[in-house]
């Protein structure tokens, strides 16, 4: 008889992520570089191309990672944005801040200007990881609760000495009107 896992024909979207944490990190860094380059070529600053691509990248990371590396994707989006801002503050400060801003102020300005996409991407990534974890838990436990449940049993309460008596010849009464004797 096939088990529950064998009955399902193909893994769902939530179960397909099999990339290692290192692979997802390297791929995410590469995509971030591509997004930054595209935005700098198009606008000269870090703007909407990077922001929208960052949100999609966060969701993609959460879908691609294997379950045992969920923590890495749980902390990667803020670190990725911080790294991007530091590199831009060192190399092309005007892309994220004013030309007269210092290094630390440029990094903080970059993080502040892109906090909305960071919040959206991070929240979506954590949501996807939560759904994937829930699906994985459901997938590993048996379909029926019967396997791990104890056998049913009958519990009788009350003392055997307590008896209920009804007066013969009277109308049937509610249980509260019957006399109990011990």
Secondary structure, DSSP 8 states (H G I E B T S, - for coil): ---HHHHS-S--GGG---B-HHHHHHHHHHHHHHHHHHHHHHHSSS-HHHHHHHHHHHHHHHHHB-GGGHHHHHHHHHHHHHHHHHHHHHH-GGGTS-TT--HHHHHHHHHHHTHHHHHHHHHHHHHHHHHHHHHHHHHHS-SSTTTTS--------S-TT-EEE--TTS----GGGSEEE-
